[in-house]
Amino acid sequence: MESSGGRAEGSGRGPRVLVVGSGIAGLGAAQRLCSHPAFPQLRVLEATARAGGRIRSERGFGGVVELGAHWIHGPSQGNPVFQLAAKYQLLGEKDLSEENQLVETGGHVGLPSVSYASSGVSVSRELVVEMASLFYSLIDQTREFLHVADAPVPSVGEYLKKEISERAAGWTEDEETRKLKLAILNSFFNVECCVSGTHSMDLVALAPFGEYTVLPGLDCTFPGGYQGLTNCIMASLPEDVIVFNKPVKTIHWNGSFQEALSPGERFPVLVECEDRTCFPAHHVIITVPLGFLKEHLDTFFEPPLPPQKAEAIRKIGFGTSNKIFLEFEEPFWEPDCRHIQVVWEDTSPLEDVTSGLQHVWFKKLIGFLVLPSFASVHVLCGFIAGLESEFMETLSDEEVLLSLTQVLRRVTGNAGLPAPRSVLRSCWYSAPYTRGSYSYVAVGSTGDDIDLLAQPLPKEGAKAQLQILFAGEATHRTFYSTTHGALLSGWREADRLIALQDPQAQLPGPWL
Ligand SMILES: Cc1cc2nc3c(=O)[nH]c(=O)nc-3n(C[C@H](O)[C@H](O)[C@H](O)COP(=O)(O)OP(=O)(O)OC[C@H]3O[C@@H](n4cnc5c(N)ncnc54)[C@H](O)[C@@H]3O)c2cc1C
């Protein structure tokens, strides 16, 4: 194995620190450590050729499209991503307004502008409003089992279905309307799968569901792209801190490693990369996605993680949610349309679908957001979660475009609807250094598993302290799955190291 050369080795005092991953958690940790004089020997190892991770804005369709994170959820004073974005002047005036910051959405997705049914007719707005109100009142109820000794059923999905079937028994409308109501509710289940990043709400644990914390503020976007934020953080770091195209293969810990350039010095950790270069370190902050950790659990740590920690990694959920952008020559939607819902009339949350994914994958698509038109370009953004989303990744662009053209022709009742001009989509499940989209608390796990995942190794009290620290969205107990949870987790671990080196340091934590 070769040893690394360059920037930090042998220069300066202070511990040698490595951050693995340059998403917002890793960049946040690096920025905080760089602002303290005790850490002149810092490096960030990034597997890919770019920083930002699941924050990924690409130029496309004459503007910017977000392949990863889309909104700041809860943009208000308690949200560090909002604060940082405001500091870097990346937000619009309306998004910064007091009024916007005070809006309480309860984490619910807004009502669609129009709802199309699979038979090619628009669904009555009244029915959609009624079902949205039922669905979201039930979602609110699912958050109330946090401090209850026994949850009635294991999962959010089972709870919702039990409540819905009880209410449906009292519906007095004709058979067709009752079926349509269930189909609308099914569309809301699909929305919730996108929000939770899961295949089915049956996989999401009921008791801890209320622990996820929704901040006030009307969700907002970055006019110039979310990645402007990670670019600004990156620009604040010394130039050669991030090493790109350096996938880490194995983290050897609890050792006593040496390197030729620092004779006599011993390091408890050695980070081995796929290209066989090795980086000795005193501390390593790991920010790789949970999907990557799950896949490489057997080889990523040497010695292996303690059994409880490994079990937490296996138990916490990590699913897939993707976006499909379609560009049209001309809009077929009304000028004030913001959100198109698609309702498959033959679906119901109370029935399981068993047909092959090939023929039904597109039924998991929740519909489309209308993106603000850049120049004269008209773009819809579809959202799809779960196994159907992972299946979509195996198809070619042409196949996806063809399927969605057929869907749109069918639901609009316009067989002559021109096909979209082009398609662009995310493929987070196939991305080797992500393997999915974001985490959720799965049936069989609780918030304690998140805390367990976040615990540094070796356990406190051991002689060689804080060798491996864990950050990333999946390590934040109340803000998992978000950019602000990820950023806070990076700050949390940086502060842990700062407190070790400089017990007198004034730290702004504790972090929520
Ligand atoms: C489609 C989608 C939509 C989303 N929408 C929103 C939203 O609207 N609002 C919101 O708040 N959040 C959203 N999120 C979630 C948000 O993007 C993430 O929670 C957050 O960006 C995660 O940051 P992170 O630093 O924890 O991980 P990441 O951003 O994934 O960073 C981890 C980094 O580690 C690198 N890495 C992995 N393995 C290795 C290795 N072996 N060696 C070296 N480097 C490695 C990766 O390449 C990556 O750069 C969305 C995510 C997706 C996928």
The ligand as an ORCA input file, in Angstrom:
! r2SCAN-3c Opt
* xyz 0 1
  C     -34.049     12.801     -4.796
  C     -33.753     13.451     -3.476
  C     -34.512     14.521     -3.047
  C     -34.248     15.134     -1.830
  N     -34.967     16.225     -1.467
  C     -34.642     16.880     -0.325
  C     -35.268     18.122     -0.026
  O     -36.099     18.617     -0.788
  N     -34.919     18.750      1.138
  C     -34.002     18.212      2.010
  O     -33.734     18.822      3.064
  N     -33.376     17.039      1.720
  C     -33.664     16.379      0.576
  N     -33.007     15.245      0.243
  C     -32.070     14.664      1.216
  C     -30.734     15.404      1.242
  O     -30.272     15.555     -0.073
  C     -29.742     14.598      2.061
  O     -30.293     14.305      3.341
  C     -28.416     15.309      2.292
  O     -27.965     15.978      1.138
  C     -27.406     14.262      2.730
  O     -26.159     14.858      2.986
  P     -24.976     13.966      3.560
  O     -23.782     14.824      3.635
  O     -25.426     13.264      4.780
  O     -24.756     12.802      2.473
  P     -24.338     12.920      0.937
  O     -24.765     14.205      0.369
  O     -24.801     11.685      0.275
  O     -22.744     12.947      0.997
  C     -21.994     11.784      1.197
  C     -20.756     11.865      0.318
  O     -19.941     10.720      0.596
  C     -19.345     10.295     -0.615
  N     -18.935      8.905     -0.441
  C     -19.715      7.799     -0.378
  N     -18.966      6.710     -0.231
  C     -17.677      7.121     -0.172
  C     -16.445      6.450     -0.029
  N     -16.370      5.126      0.080
  N     -15.305      7.189     -0.011
  C     -15.340      8.544     -0.127
  N     -16.499      9.235     -0.287
  C     -17.652      8.518     -0.294
  C     -20.450     10.483     -1.634
  O     -19.944     10.520     -2.950
  C     -21.052     11.812     -1.187
  O     -20.434     12.897     -1.831
  C     -33.216     14.635     -0.994
  C     -32.432     13.570     -1.432
  C     -32.690     12.984     -2.664
  C     -31.829     11.852     -3.118
*
